[in-house]
Amino acid sequence: MPSLYSALAVLAAYLIGSLSFGVIVSRSFGLPDPRSYGSGNPGATNVLRSGKKAAAILTLVLDAAKGAVPVWAVQQFGAGYGLGQGTVALVGLAAFVGHLWPVFFGFKGGKGVATAAGVLLAFNPFLALATLASFAIILFFFRYVSLASIVAAAFAPFYQLLIWRPGPLAAVIVVMSVLLIWRHSANIQKLLAGTERKFGEKTKAAGHTSAKGRS
């Protein structure tokens, strides 16, 4: 039975992760689909290019929550069903994978930064803070969200392995980091070419569509 409960928990986490809040929030605000402008990524950074900061903040919070809540639920209630740290780790990975390849949105999802942050927060708040600090430092000095995300993703496994212990959580963090960096491959090319947009920069298409939507 523990195996069945573990499988159900992982499936539920994937389905929760598949809720593409960038699209859902944008629709509720009457904004264009974030997959139709800018980077085409249904994440908070791209939603911000619509000009609606409230929509971007809400997207960020909900994308992080869908990573944290499933992990937290297993941590709090899983022991009674025989669910241990292995299931906790797999649930976090499933929520993250759901964001990358959401079943409800044609398996076309985002890059997973906020969801990964939520997973890390539930895994270990101190690890999340250390990773967030790395992200904030790079963003402050260079103003590229993609670069900050890549650097933070690269450092997260090292923090876990050097400060805390190896184990299922560390293995999942490594997998999430590799996937997150891979999802930023186009951004890496733009960074190298000097064409990557900086934080807060709007696209003409997003700004025009957003303005049209408000008129």
Salt bridges, closest charged atoms under 4 A:
ASP33 OD2 - ARG35 NH2 2.62
ASP63 OD1 - LYS66 NZ 3.50
